Amino acid sequence: MEVLFRAQDTLRNFRETKLSTLRPVGEFFDIHRISRPANTNEAFSRITYNTRHFSGNYLIIIGALAVYAVLANTTLLIALIFLIGGFSLINRFATEPIQIGENTITQKHLYTGLFVIGIPLLIFASPFGTIFWLVGASALVILTHACLNEPGVESEYATVQEAV
């Protein structure tokens, strides 16, 4: 139960900090602000500003690409369902040792069996290829958007501090 409360607190903290910077779709996909940067200095300054300004939107893009990557790799999906489902079923239903004939099966035996089957299945699913694809696709989408999207007028005042 305590784990559930910690997960809820973590999710609430994530929502308050990271997703609070979520910008409206109209601002994120504003085609009137798309232009080619004049030089690399301008491109780097756009990337720096836009990655901070649209960080919540970029996290949603990464999440959507991750969901797509797992759904597109069915072997990885099956391996993850097997491992996560097996882990939760063992925790829920096999808390006490089970007596089958003369043999006693403990949680340790069940976890060993789960990992002996699940880890090779996971390795066969090529998770590293999926991770590298996710990193590459995310970087391509985010850097292209951040480089081509012209910062708004408010970016000029981002460095000016309020005088009291």
Backbone torsions as a table, in degrees:
resi	resn	phi	psi	omega
1	MET	NA	-37.6	179.7
2	GLU	-64.7	-34.6	178.2
3	VAL	-63.7	-38.6	178.9
4	LEU	-63.5	-41.8	178.7
5	PHE	-66.4	-38.9	177.2
6	ARG	-65.2	-39.0	178.3
7	ALA	-65.2	-40.8	178.1
8	GLN	-65.1	-41.4	177.5
9	ASP	-64.2	-41.2	178.6
10	THR	-64.1	-43.0	178.2
11	LEU	-64.3	-42.4	178.7
12	ARG	-64.3	-42.2	178.2
13	ASN	-63.6	-42.2	178.0
14	PHE	-61.8	-43.8	-179.7
15	ARG	-64.2	-40.4	-178.1
16	GLU	-72.2	-35.9	-175.9
17	THR	-90.2	-54.2	-173.2
18	LYS	-82.6	-45.0	-176.2
19	LEU	-83.2	-3.0	175.8
20	SER	-71.4	-19.1	178.6
21	THR	-91.0	11.9	179.6
22	LEU	-65.6	123.9	-179.1
23	ARG	-97.4	155.6	178.9
24	PRO	-61.5	152.1	-178.3
25	VAL	-61.6	-37.7	179.1
26	GLY	-61.7	-36.6	177.7
27	GLU	-74.9	-37.5	-178.1
28	PHE	-68.6	-38.1	-178.1
29	PHE	-106.7	34.1	-179.9
30	ASP	-72.9	105.2	-175.9
31	ILE	-74.1	-14.6	179.3
32	HIS	-77.0	-16.9	-179.7
33	ARG	-100.1	8.3	179.7
34	ILE	-87.6	125.6	177.1
35	SER	-155.6	159.5	178.8
36	ARG	-82.2	132.3	178.7
37	PRO	-67.4	147.2	-176.5
38	ALA	-70.4	-37.4	-179.0
39	ASN	-151.0	179.9	-176.5
40	THR	-69.5	-31.1	177.6
41	ASN	-63.3	-42.4	177.9
42	GLU	-66.5	-38.4	178.4
43	ALA	-62.4	-44.7	179.6
44	PHE	-66.1	-38.7	178.8
45	SER	-67.9	-36.7	175.9
46	ARG	-64.2	-44.3	179.8
47	ILE	-62.0	-43.0	179.9
48	THR	-62.1	-47.2	-178.8
49	TYR	-68.4	-47.8	-174.0
50	ASN	-69.3	-31.6	178.0
51	THR	-67.8	-31.4	174.2
52	ARG	-76.6	-43.1	-174.7
53	HIS	-67.6	-41.0	-176.7
54	PHE	-107.7	27.2	-174.8
55	SER	-60.2	-38.3	177.4
56	GLY	-64.4	-42.2	178.3
57	ASN	-64.7	-39.1	179.5
58	TYR	-67.6	-35.0	175.7
59	LEU	-64.0	-37.7	177.3
60	ILE	-66.9	-38.3	177.2
61	ILE	-63.5	-44.0	178.5
62	ILE	-62.4	-42.5	178.1
63	GLY	-62.4	-42.8	178.9
64	ALA	-65.1	-40.7	177.1
65	LEU	-66.0	-35.7	178.3
66	ALA	-66.6	-42.5	177.1
67	VAL	-62.6	-43.6	178.3
68	TYR	-61.6	-42.6	-178.0
69	ALA	-63.7	-40.8	179.7
70	VAL	-70.9	-39.8	179.1
71	LEU	-69.4	-31.1	179.9
72	ALA	-75.6	-26.8	178.5
73	ASN	-101.1	89.0	-173.8
74	THR	-64.9	-32.3	178.2
75	THR	-64.9	-40.2	177.0
76	LEU	-66.1	-40.2	178.3
77	LEU	-61.7	-44.9	178.8
78	ILE	-64.0	-42.5	-179.9
79	ALA	-63.7	-42.4	179.4
80	LEU	-67.0	-42.0	178.0
81	ILE	-63.0	-42.4	179.5
82	PHE	-61.5	-48.6	-176.8
83	LEU	-69.6	-48.1	-178.3
84	ILE	-68.8	-42.9	178.4
85	GLY	-65.1	-43.1	178.2
86	GLY	-63.0	-42.0	179.1
87	PHE	-61.6	-45.9	-178.6
88	SER	-70.0	-36.0	178.0
89	LEU	-67.0	-40.0	177.5
90	ILE	-64.0	-43.5	179.3
91	ASN	-64.6	-34.6	-175.4
92	ARG	-82.9	-45.5	-169.5
93	PHE	-106.9	-14.5	-175.7
94	ALA	-118.4	50.3	-180.0
95	THR	-76.3	-29.8	178.8
96	GLU	-104.1	151.1	175.3
97	PRO	-60.9	144.1	-178.7
98	ILE	-107.1	132.8	179.5
99	GLN	-101.0	116.8	175.9
100	ILE	-121.5	104.7	-175.9
101	GLY	64.4	-123.9	178.6
102	GLU	-93.0	-5.6	-176.1
103	ASN	-96.4	141.5	174.9
104	THR	-112.1	124.3	-179.1
105	ILE	-107.8	121.1	-179.3
106	THR	-103.2	174.7	176.3
107	GLN	-59.6	-36.4	-179.5
108	LYS	-61.7	-41.3	177.2
109	HIS	-65.0	-40.8	-179.6
110	LEU	-66.4	-42.3	177.2
111	TYR	-63.7	-40.1	178.6
112	THR	-61.2	-45.8	177.5
113	GLY	-62.7	-40.3	178.8
114	LEU	-61.7	-45.8	-177.4
115	PHE	-75.2	-30.7	177.9
116	VAL	-65.2	-35.1	177.8
117	ILE	-86.7	-42.5	-171.5
118	GLY	-73.8	-38.8	-177.2
119	ILE	-67.0	-46.3	175.4
120	PRO	-62.2	-36.6	176.6
121	LEU	-63.1	-40.7	178.4
122	LEU	-66.7	-41.1	178.9
123	ILE	-65.4	-39.5	177.8
124	PHE	-62.9	-27.0	-177.7
125	ALA	-79.0	-1.4	-179.8
126	SER	49.7	66.7	179.1
127	PRO	-68.3	-27.8	-178.9
128	PHE	-69.3	-36.9	174.9
129	GLY	-62.3	-39.9	178.3
130	THR	-66.9	-40.2	179.3
131	ILE	-65.7	-43.7	179.1
132	PHE	-65.5	-37.9	176.1
133	TRP	-62.7	-42.8	-179.3
134	LEU	-63.2	-43.0	178.6
135	VAL	-64.2	-45.6	-179.5
136	GLY	-65.3	-46.0	-179.4
137	ALA	-65.8	-41.2	178.4
138	SER	-64.1	-45.3	180.0
139	ALA	-62.3	-42.4	180.0
140	LEU	-62.5	-48.1	-178.0
141	VAL	-66.5	-47.8	-175.2
142	ILE	-68.6	-46.5	-178.8
143	LEU	-67.5	-35.2	176.7
144	THR	-64.7	-46.7	179.7
145	HIS	-64.0	-45.1	-177.6
146	ALA	-65.9	-33.1	-178.8
147	CYS	-77.1	-38.4	-175.7
148	LEU	-86.9	-18.5	-177.5
149	ASN	-86.5	117.8	180.0
150	GLU	-71.8	130.9	177.8
151	PRO	-63.8	149.4	178.8
152	GLY	-75.1	-179.4	-179.7
153	VAL	-63.7	-30.8	-178.8
154	GLU	-64.1	-17.8	179.2
155	SER	-70.0	-26.8	178.3
156	GLU	-66.9	-27.3	-177.0
157	TYR	-99.9	4.4	-177.8
158	ALA	-67.5	-29.4	-178.8
159	THR	-90.6	-13.7	-179.4
160	VAL	-79.7	125.6	179.6
161	GLN	-93.5	152.4	-177.4
162	GLU	-70.7	126.8	178.5
163	ALA	-90.5	132.9	-178.4
164	VAL	-103.3	NA	NA
